Amino acid sequence: MKILLAYQSGLSNRNDSYISVLPTGLCYLHACLLEAGHNSLLANFSAWPPSRIIDELQLFKPNIIGISQWTHNRHHSVELAKLCRKALPDSIIVMGGGHATFCYEDILTERSPVDIVVRGEAETTLLELVTALCSKSAWQSIPGIAFRFNGEIVETPPRKNIDNLDQLPIPARYLDISVGVDIESQSEFIVTTRGCPSTCFFCSSPDFWGKKVRFRSPSAIVEEILFIRQKFGLIYFSIRDDTFTADRKRVLEFCRLLQEQGANILWNCQSRVTAIDEELVIQMKRAGCECIQLGVESGSPQILRQLGKNIMPSQIEKACSLIREIGINLSIYLISDVPGETTDDIRKTVELVRTIHPDDGYVSPLAYYPGTQLYKEALASNSITSDIFTDSPHAALYAVSSHGKSSQRLIKALANNKQVKSNDFKQQKARLGYCYATHVIAGEWYRQRGEFDKAEHEFREITIRQPLNPWGWFLLGDLYSERGNTSKGKECYAKVLHIIPEHGPSKTALTLA
């Protein structure tokens, strides 16, 4: 049997990573199917017209079609299922993902194009389902699914989560068996945990993954990074765990292995303000961490309590101060337009932003998602009805109908709060010793301000200390090319390709030079 695993974001262009990049879970499913010997094809149909999708369906002719559904693409995923049903009426259509897990009853309507919904963690469930369908044996008792039978929706018992995440294959090994997938961009995003130790009221992670956090081992993570570095030439990664630093010992070992293996990558991650300390942040930077993203959400204690954050502004300030002191870029997430939010609450958040000096940040109005405490409480209080996701055409459903005023103030505060760094770089170098991430950050800071000689000095230091570190050569190449010295730039890009033969930006730069 042929299996197609598809995603369609619903937006009309592919210039945003949320559009061009697939949910990582779909990539894991693809890898699991292929390793089990099945014929699987991964597809990103975002921004594709229906005619092009139909052509691809007719070309591959899948027997089973799996579609990834999340709240933002809930309507488009159903439309995609309808298109698949029309093009391949005998195919079996399966839907899974965060939204489908909690809203399977909305999907499995009387004339739904979807046959089966996979709920929660899907690798084991989908493998069992595909095996049963291939052998034409009974599948109706497989745990973790829902389907329609004799006019009623049947829900089987929940699926037990996978205990050992290291047993899952590396998705990047199989990304080339795909259509419409930006393989390099997709490979940049990696996941090393499932679950989150926090219980924020606006997040569905605890209900989806379970309340126990499961971790991949440091050696497995480094193996994945080194594989991607070699195969696709990537030297920058984004770790998309809810709280990467939840297990301190694991992160320290991960950082040790990166340095021991000479990975020489840069990376970013998400953390919680109470899950970092001085030693940890120092070792993360020495291993190439250039940015930490914190879920700050608000500067108001009242709003933080209302969101279930269990943190205080003083803890936020302490964590942000530590990150800045060690010299890692600071990015923050803020939530705006919270019901009951006052002018004073907004003022406190603006003041917090001015105090902690983030390098950048993201502001999102508070939205409802199925499976969250926020959604459950709103339903119980009759603030919303259970049909809001089916009735509303909007990608996001905000908790405040006239949202925007609060977010505009916070966005303005972020935009007007660019930190003017003094020469903290000297102090960071004295404290950490040689650290290529310090030189990268310092050099980019000078470069953006037109201080090219100082930027060149910072990048050159990396090439002297670590001739096999591609970052020094690559950034020098960009600097020389930007200043019109194409011959020197080409020499530097050639050095990068000697170290990382598949490095895409250097290949492109040499082609255009």
BALUMZA-138607 format. One record per residue (C-alpha): x, y, z; chain; residue number from 1. Coordinates in steps of 0.05 Angstrom, whole numbers, plus 5000, padded with zeros to 4 digits. Example, Ala and Ser with C-alpha at 12.3 -4.5 7.8 and 13.67 -1.06 7.14 Angstrom:
REM residues 2
NULUM      x      y      z   cadena   num
NULUM   5246   4910   5156        A     1
NULUM   5273   4979   5143        A     2
REM end
This chain:
REM residues 513
NULUM      x      y      z   cadena   num
NULUM   5000   5000   5000        A     1
NULUM   5020   5072   4987        A     2
NULUM   5013   5123   5043        A     3
NULUM   5012   5198   5032        A     4
NULUM   5024   5243   5093        A     5
NULUM   5001   5313   5077        A     6
NULUM   4998   5383   5107        A     7
NULUM   4966   5446   5082        A     8
NULUM   4974   5509   5123        A     9
NULUM   4917   5546   5090        A    10
NULUM   4956   5610   5076        A    11
NULUM   4968   5634   5006        A    12
NULUM   5044   5643   5008        A    13
NULUM   5104   5605   5034        A    14
NULUM   5147   5662   5061        A    15
NULUM   5134   5645   5133        A    16
NULUM   5164   5585   5169        A    17
NULUM   5096   5565   5195        A    18
NULUM   5076   5555   5122        A    19
NULUM   5139   5528   5092        A    20
NULUM   5155   5480   5149        A    21
NULUM   5114   5418   5165        A    22
NULUM   5094   5398   5236        A    23
NULUM   5152   5356   5261        A    24
NULUM   5105   5300   5282        A    25
NULUM   5086   5287   5209        A    26
NULUM   5160   5279   5192        A    27
NULUM   5168   5228   5249        A    28
NULUM   5108   5188   5222        A    29
NULUM   5138   5188   5153        A    30
NULUM   5205   5162   5179        A    31
NULUM   5171   5108   5221        A    32
NULUM   5130   5083   5162        A    33
NULUM   5190   5079   5116        A    34
NULUM   5233   5043   5168        A    35
NULUM   5176   4993   5176        A    36
NULUM   5180   4979   5101        A    37
NULUM   5119   5018   5078        A    38
NULUM   5115   5062   5017        A    39
NULUM   5106   5132   5046        A    40
NULUM   5108   5200   5013        A    41
NULUM   5111   5266   5052        A    42
NULUM   5076   5326   5022        A    43
NULUM   5070   5399   5038        A    44
NULUM   5011   5425   4998        A    45
NULUM   5013   5495   5028        A    46
NULUM   4998   5548   4975        A    47
NULUM   4986   5495   4922        A    48
NULUM   4924   5504   4879        A    49
NULUM   4874   5447   4879        A    50
NULUM   4892   5427   4808        A    51
NULUM   4964   5416   4827        A    52
NULUM   4945   5375   4888        A    53
NULUM   4899   5332   4846        A    54
NULUM   4955   5320   4796        A    55
NULUM   5001   5297   4852        A    56
NULUM   4947   5252   4881        A    57
NULUM   4934   5220   4813        A    58
NULUM   5009   5211   4802        A    59
NULUM   5023   5176   4869        A    60
NULUM   4955   5143   4877        A    61
NULUM   4959   5132   4953        A    62
NULUM   4915   5079   4985        A    63
NULUM   4919   5115   5052        A    64
NULUM   4921   5190   5061        A    65
NULUM   4941   5220   5128        A    66
NULUM   4927   5294   5139        A    67
NULUM   4955   5337   5195        A    68
NULUM   4904   5382   5228        A    69
NULUM   4918   5439   5276        A    70
NULUM   4872   5495   5298        A    71
NULUM   4900   5546   5248        A    72
NULUM   4888   5499   5188        A    73
NULUM   4827   5462   5213        A    74
NULUM   4782   5484   5156        A    75
NULUM   4834   5476   5102        A    76
NULUM   4852   5406   5126        A    77
NULUM   4779   5385   5119        A    78
NULUM   4776   5417   5049        A    79
NULUM   4839   5379   5032        A    80
NULUM   4806   5315   5056        A    81
NULUM   4746   5330   5011        A    82
NULUM   4792   5341   4952        A    83
NULUM   4827   5275   4965        A    84
NULUM   4761   5239   4971        A    85
NULUM   4738   5267   4904        A    86
NULUM   4803   5251   4869        A    87
NULUM   4812   5182   4900        A    88
NULUM   4744   5158   4924        A    89
NULUM   4770   5089   4947        A    90
NULUM   4826   5116   4990        A    91
NULUM   4825   5113   5066        A    92
NULUM   4832   5182   5096        A    93
NULUM   4862   5189   5165        A    94
NULUM   4868   5254   5204        A    95
NULUM   4911   5270   5264        A    96
NULUM   4946   5327   5299        A    97
NULUM   4933   5374   5357        A    98
NULUM   4865   5398   5335        A    99
NULUM   4840   5332   5310        A   100
NULUM   4858   5298   5375        A   101
NULUM   4810   5341   5415        A   102
NULUM   4757   5356   5362        A   103
NULUM   4749   5288   5329        A   104
NULUM   4673   5293   5337        A   105
NULUM   4673   5356   5295        A   106
NULUM   4711   5319   5241        A   107
NULUM   4672   5253   5240        A   108
NULUM   4605   5282   5219        A   109
NULUM   4555   5242   5179        A   110
NULUM   4583   5257   5111        A   111
NULUM   4654   5270   5131        A   112
NULUM   4709   5253   5080        A   113
NULUM   4751   5229   5139        A   114
NULUM   4748   5155   5157        A   115
NULUM   4791   5152   5219        A   116
NULUM   4820   5202   5269        A   117
NULUM   4885   5185   5305        A   118
NULUM   4886   5217   5374        A   119
NULUM   4949   5239   5410        A   120
NULUM   5018   5210   5397        A   121
NULUM   5011   5175   5331        A   122
NULUM   5072   5134   5312        A   123
NULUM   5051   5067   5343        A   124
NULUM   4978   5078   5327        A   125
NULUM   4990   5094   5253        A   126
NULUM   5038   5036   5244        A   127
NULUM   4987   4987   5273        A   128
NULUM   4931   5018   5231        A   129
NULUM   4971   5014   5166        A   130
NULUM   4993   4943   5180        A   131
NULUM   4920   4922   5193        A   132
NULUM   4895   4957   5131        A   133
NULUM   4950   4926   5088        A   134
NULUM   4932   4856   5113        A   135
NULUM   4857   4871   5110        A   136
NULUM   4851   4851   5183        A   137
NULUM   4808   4885   5236        A   138
NULUM   4831   4953   5259        A   139
NULUM   4771   4977   5298        A   140
NULUM   4800   4959   5366        A   141
NULUM   4868   4993   5356        A   142
NULUM   4880   5041   5415        A   143
NULUM   4882   5116   5402        A   144
NULUM   4832   5123   5345        A   145
NULUM   4762   5147   5332        A   146
NULUM   4716   5130   5274        A   147
NULUM   4643   5128   5253        A   148
NULUM   4605   5062   5255        A   149
NULUM   4530   5051   5246        A   150
NULUM   4516   5125   5252        A   151
NULUM   4555   5132   5318        A   152
NULUM   4625   5157   5334        A   153
NULUM   4667   5103   5366        A   154
NULUM   4727   5122   5408        A   155
NULUM   4778   5068   5427        A   156
NULUM   4819   5071   5492        A   157
NULUM   4877   5121   5494        A   158
NULUM   4944   5100   5467        A   159
NULUM   5001   5091   5517        A   160
NULUM   5057   5139   5500        A   161
NULUM   5125   5116   5476        A   162
NULUM   5172   5112   5536        A   163
NULUM   5238   5113   5499        A   164
NULUM   5239   5169   5447        A   165
NULUM   5309   5148   5424        A   166
NULUM   5277   5089   5389        A   167
NULUM   5244   5136   5339        A   168
NULUM   5282   5146   5273        A   169
NULUM   5314   5212   5253        A   170
NULUM   5263   5247   5207        A   171
NULUM   5317   5282   5166        A   172
NULUM   5341   5215   5139        A   173
NULUM   5277   5210   5098        A   174
NULUM   5258   5282   5081        A   175
NULUM   5281   5273   5009        A   176
NULUM   5223   5225   4998        A   177
NULUM   5175   5282   4992        A   178
NULUM   5141   5334   4949        A   179
NULUM   5135   5408   4965        A   180
NULUM   5181   5404   5025        A   181
NULUM   5237   5454   5036        A   182
NULUM   5286   5402   5062        A   183
NULUM   5338   5449   5090        A   184
NULUM   5288   5493   5126        A   185
NULUM   5252   5431   5153        A   186
NULUM   5317   5401   5180        A   187
NULUM   5333   5464   5220        A   188
NULUM   5276   5450   5269        A   189
NULUM   5288   5392   5317        A   190
NULUM   5250   5366   5377        A   191
NULUM   5283   5333   5437        A   192
NULUM   5226   5325   5486        A   193
NULUM   5152   5311   5488        A   194
NULUM   5111   5344   5541        A   195
NULUM   5122   5404   5586        A   196
NULUM   5132   5410   5661        A   197
NULUM   5089   5473   5662        A   198
NULUM   5013   5476   5663        A   199
NULUM   4999   5542   5628        A   200
NULUM   4925   5552   5619        A   201
NULUM   4932   5572   5545        A   202
NULUM   4973   5511   5523        A   203
NULUM   4947   5442   5504        A   204
NULUM   5014   5406   5510        A   205
NULUM   4999   5371   5576        A   206
NULUM   4933   5342   5550        A   207
NULUM   4963   5322   5483        A   208
NULUM   5029   5291   5505        A   209
NULUM   5010   5273   5576        A   210
NULUM   5034   5306   5640        A   211
NULUM   5100   5267   5643        A   212
NULUM   5157   5298   5604        A   213
NULUM   5196   5248   5561        A   214
NULUM   5267   5263   5539        A   215
NULUM   5312   5242   5482        A   216
NULUM   5383   5227   5505        A   217
NULUM   5438   5278   5492        A   218
NULUM   5476   5228   5448        A   219
NULUM   5414   5218   5404        A   220
NULUM   5404   5293   5395        A   221
NULUM   5477   5304   5377        A   222
NULUM   5475   5246   5328        A   223
NULUM   5415   5279   5293        A   224
NULUM   5450   5346   5290        A   225
NULUM   5515   5318   5262        A   226
NULUM   5476   5277   5210        A   227
NULUM   5438   5339   5186        A   228
NULUM   5503   5380   5186        A   229
NULUM   5536   5329   5141        A   230
NULUM   5478   5313   5095        A   231
NULUM   5447   5382   5086        A   232
NULUM   5503   5429   5107        A   233
NULUM   5463   5461   5163        A   234
NULUM   5502   5497   5218        A   235
NULUM   5444   5532   5251        A   236
NULUM   5388   5495   5289        A   237
NULUM   5325   5513   5326        A   238
NULUM   5306   5467   5384        A   239
NULUM   5230   5472   5389        A   240
NULUM   5217   5438   5456        A   241
NULUM   5167   5473   5502        A   242
NULUM   5222   5476   5555        A   243
NULUM   5288   5450   5529        A   244
NULUM   5323   5462   5597        A   245
NULUM   5272   5421   5637        A   246
NULUM   5326   5369   5653        A   247
NULUM   5388   5408   5673        A   248
NULUM   5435   5348   5673        A   249
NULUM   5414   5328   5604        A   250
NULUM   5427   5397   5575        A   251
NULUM   5496   5399   5606        A   252
NULUM   5513   5332   5576        A   253
NULUM   5485   5355   5508        A   254
NULUM   5530   5417   5511        A   255
NULUM   5591   5375   5530        A   256
NULUM   5580   5327   5472        A   257
NULUM   5571   5384   5421        A   258
NULUM   5638   5413   5442        A   259
NULUM   5672   5345   5445        A   260
NULUM   5647   5327   5375        A   261
NULUM   5668   5395   5347        A   262
NULUM   5599   5408   5320        A   263
NULUM   5611   5483   5316        A   264
NULUM   5538   5500   5305        A   265
NULUM   5495   5557   5329        A   266
NULUM   5427   5543   5358        A   267
NULUM   5368   5572   5396        A   268
NULUM   5318   5542   5444        A   269
NULUM   5258   5557   5488        A   270
NULUM   5261   5557   5563        A   271
NULUM   5224   5576   5625        A   272
NULUM   5250   5632   5669        A   273
NULUM   5256   5585   5729        A   274
NULUM   5293   5531   5689        A   275
NULUM   5360   5564   5678        A   276
NULUM   5420   5582   5721        A   277
NULUM   5489   5612   5712        A   278
NULUM   5528   5548   5699        A   279
NULUM   5476   5522   5651        A   280
NULUM   5472   5586   5610        A   281
NULUM   5549   5591   5606        A   282
NULUM   5555   5519   5581        A   283
NULUM   5499   5530   5531        A   284
NULUM   5534   5590   5502        A   285
NULUM   5601   5553   5499        A   286
NULUM   5564   5499   5459        A   287
NULUM   5537   5550   5409        A   288
NULUM   5471   5574   5438        A   289
NULUM   5462   5644   5411        A   290
NULUM   5389   5657   5431        A   291
NULUM   5343   5636   5487        A   292
NULUM   5268   5648   5480        A   293
NULUM   5229   5657   5544        A   294
NULUM   5154   5653   5555        A   295
NULUM   5148   5718   5593        A   296
NULUM   5075   5731   5573        A   297
NULUM   5062   5791   5620        A   298
NULUM   5093   5838   5671        A   299
NULUM   5030   5837   5713        A   300
NULUM   5027   5787   5771        A   301
NULUM   4952   5785   5764        A   302
NULUM   4955   5767   5690        A   303
NULUM   5010   5716   5702        A   304
NULUM   4966   5681   5753        A   305
NULUM   4907   5684   5706        A   306
NULUM   4949   5650   5652        A   307
NULUM   4973   5596   5700        A   308
NULUM   5046   5615   5692        A   309
NULUM   5066   5606   5765        A   310
NULUM   5122   5657   5758        A   311
NULUM   5132   5728   5782        A   312
NULUM   5161   5790   5747        A   313
NULUM   5221   5788   5794        A   314
NULUM   5238   5718   5768        A   315
NULUM   5231   5742   5697        A   316
NULUM   5278   5800   5710        A   317
NULUM   5330   5754   5743        A   318
NULUM   5329   5704   5685        A   319
NULUM   5333   5757   5631        A   320
NULUM   5390   5793   5668        A   321
NULUM   5429   5728   5671        A   322
NULUM   5420   5714   5596        A   323
NULUM   5442   5784   5578        A   324
NULUM   5501   5782   5627        A   325
NULUM   5528   5718   5596        A   326
NULUM   5517   5748   5527        A   327
NULUM   5464   5705   5494        A   328
NULUM   5410   5740   5453        A   329
NULUM   5344   5745   5489        A   330
NULUM   5277   5734   5456        A   331
NULUM   5211   5737   5492        A   332
NULUM   5139   5716   5481        A   333
NULUM   5084   5762   5505        A   334
NULUM   5009   5749   5508        A   335
NULUM   4963   5808   5498        A   336
NULUM   4888   5822   5501        A   337
NULUM   4873   5778   5562        A   338
NULUM   4802   5783   5588        A   339
NULUM   4799   5832   5646        A   340
NULUM   4867   5861   5628        A   341
NULUM   4871   5933   5653        A   342
NULUM   4912   5993   5631        A   343
NULUM   4955   5983   5693        A   344
NULUM   4968   5910   5673        A   345
NULUM   4992   5934   5604        A   346
NULUM   5034   5988   5636        A   347
NULUM   5069   5937   5680        A   348
NULUM   5085   5894   5619        A   349
NULUM   5113   5954   5581        A   350
NULUM   5156   5972   5641        A   351
NULUM   5181   5900   5645        A   352
NULUM   5201   5902   5572        A   353
NULUM   5239   5966   5584        A   354
NULUM   5275   5934   5643        A   355
NULUM   5295   5867   5612        A   356
NULUM   5317   5894   5544        A   357
NULUM   5299   5836   5498        A   358
NULUM   5333   5833   5430        A   359
NULUM   5267   5815   5399        A   360
NULUM   5199   5789   5418        A   361
NULUM   5132   5763   5394        A   362
NULUM   5064   5787   5416        A   363
NULUM   5003   5742   5408        A   364
NULUM   4932   5758   5430        A   365
NULUM   4906   5705   5477        A   366
NULUM   4871   5652   5435        A   367
NULUM   4828   5591   5449        A   368
NULUM   4855   5522   5432        A   369
NULUM   4820   5456   5446        A   370
NULUM   4851   5416   5503        A   371
NULUM   4872   5478   5542        A   372
NULUM   4849   5498   5611        A   373
NULUM   4830   5566   5583        A   374
NULUM   4782   5533   5533        A   375
NULUM   4752   5485   5585        A   376
NULUM   4738   5542   5634        A   377
NULUM   4708   5586   5580        A   378
NULUM   4661   5529   5560        A   379
NULUM   4642   5516   5633        A   380
NULUM   4625   5590   5644        A   381
NULUM   4586   5594   5578        A   382
NULUM   4633   5648   5553        A   383
NULUM   4639   5607   5489        A   384
NULUM   4603   5548   5458        A   385
NULUM   4632   5482   5435        A   386
NULUM   4619   5499   5362        A   387
NULUM   4665   5559   5359        A   388
NULUM   4718   5522   5319        A   389
NULUM   4669   5496   5267        A   390
NULUM   4628   5560   5261        A   391
NULUM   4684   5611   5257        A   392
NULUM   4724   5619   5192        A   393
NULUM   4782   5652   5227        A   394
NULUM   4848   5615   5236        A   395
NULUM   4854   5639   5309        A   396
NULUM   4797   5650   5358        A   397
NULUM   4816   5703   5407        A   398
NULUM   4792   5708   5479        A   399
NULUM   4776   5782   5470        A   400
NULUM   4732   5798   5410        A   401
NULUM   4759   5869   5401        A   402
NULUM   4832   5849   5407        A   403
NULUM   4889   5892   5382        A   404
NULUM   4895   5952   5429        A   405
NULUM   4938   5916   5480        A   406
NULUM   4981   5881   5429        A   407
NULUM   4996   5946   5392        A   408
NULUM   5023   5977   5455        A   409
NULUM   5067   5918   5469        A   410
NULUM   5093   5913   5398        A   411
NULUM   5111   5987   5401        A   412
NULUM   5147   5977   5467        A   413
NULUM   5188   5921   5436        A   414
NULUM   5204   5961   5374        A   415
NULUM   5227   6022   5415        A   416
NULUM   5268   5983   5464        A   417
NULUM   5330   5963   5425        A   418
NULUM   5386   5951   5475        A   419
NULUM   5446   5995   5464        A   420
NULUM   5502   5947   5483        A   421
NULUM   5566   5976   5511        A   422
NULUM   5629   5935   5507        A   423
NULUM   5601   5880   5551        A   424
NULUM   5635   5834   5502        A   425
NULUM   5702   5847   5536        A   426
NULUM   5673   5825   5603        A   427
NULUM   5640   5764   5572        A   428
NULUM   5706   5743   5541        A   429
NULUM   5742   5751   5607        A   430
NULUM   5688   5710   5642        A   431
NULUM   5678   5654   5592        A   432
NULUM   5746   5652   5559        A   433
NULUM   5746   5639   5484        A   434
NULUM   5676   5625   5459        A   435
NULUM   5659   5628   5386        A   436
NULUM   5587   5647   5400        A   437
NULUM   5612   5710   5435        A   438
NULUM   5653   5729   5373        A   439
NULUM   5594   5715   5327        A   440
NULUM   5546   5758   5367        A   441
NULUM   5596   5814   5377        A   442
NULUM   5616   5814   5304        A   443
NULUM   5545   5817   5280        A   444
NULUM   5531   5873   5329        A   445
NULUM   5589   5914   5301        A   446
NULUM   5571   5897   5230        A   447
NULUM   5500   5921   5237        A   448
NULUM   5527   5988   5262        A   449
NULUM   5576   5996   5205        A   450
NULUM   5638   5983   5247        A   451
NULUM   5667   5935   5196        A   452
NULUM   5738   5933   5222        A   453
NULUM   5715   5911   5291        A   454
NULUM   5668   5860   5260        A   455
NULUM   5725   5832   5218        A   456
NULUM   5769   5826   5280        A   457
NULUM   5715   5786   5316        A   458
NULUM   5703   5738   5258        A   459
NULUM   5778   5731   5243        A   460
NULUM   5789   5710   5315        A   461
NULUM   5746   5649   5304        A   462
NULUM   5786   5628   5243        A   463
NULUM   5851   5635   5282        A   464
NULUM   5827   5597   5343        A   465
NULUM   5785   5546   5305        A   466
NULUM   5805   5539   5232        A   467
NULUM   5753   5484   5224        A   468
NULUM   5695   5526   5251        A   469
NULUM   5654   5546   5190        A   470
NULUM   5623   5606   5225        A   471
NULUM   5685   5649   5224        A   472
NULUM   5697   5638   5150        A   473
NULUM   5624   5645   5130        A   474
NULUM   5613   5710   5167        A   475
NULUM   5679   5738   5140        A   476
NULUM   5655   5718   5070        A   477
NULUM   5590   5756   5080        A   478
NULUM   5628   5816   5108        A   479
NULUM   5677   5820   5051        A   480
NULUM   5623   5810   4998        A   481
NULUM   5580   5863   5031        A   482
NULUM   5638   5912   5026        A   483
NULUM   5652   5895   4953        A   484
NULUM   5713   5852   4963        A   485
NULUM   5686   5792   4924        A   486
NULUM   5753   5757   4916        A   487
NULUM   5764   5753   4991        A   488
NULUM   5692   5734   5000        A   489
NULUM   5699   5676   4951        A   490
NULUM   5761   5652   4987        A   491
NULUM   5723   5650   5053        A   492
NULUM   5662   5615   5023        A   493
NULUM   5709   5563   4993        A   494
NULUM   5739   5551   5062        A   495
NULUM   5668   5538   5089        A   496
NULUM   5654   5488   5034        A   497
NULUM   5720   5453   5049        A   498
NULUM   5693   5442   5120        A   499
NULUM   5619   5434   5104        A   500
NULUM   5613   5413   5031        A   501
NULUM   5537   5418   5030        A   502
NULUM   5531   5488   5062        A   503
NULUM   5477   5520   5019        A   504
NULUM   5489   5594   5032        A   505
NULUM   5563   5588   5014        A   506
NULUM   5546   5549   4951        A   507
NULUM   5496   5603   4931        A   508
NULUM   5545   5659   4947        A   509
NULUM   5599   5628   4903        A   510
NULUM   5550   5618   4846        A   511
NULUM   5528   5691   4849        A   512
NULUM   5597   5721   4859        A   513
REM end
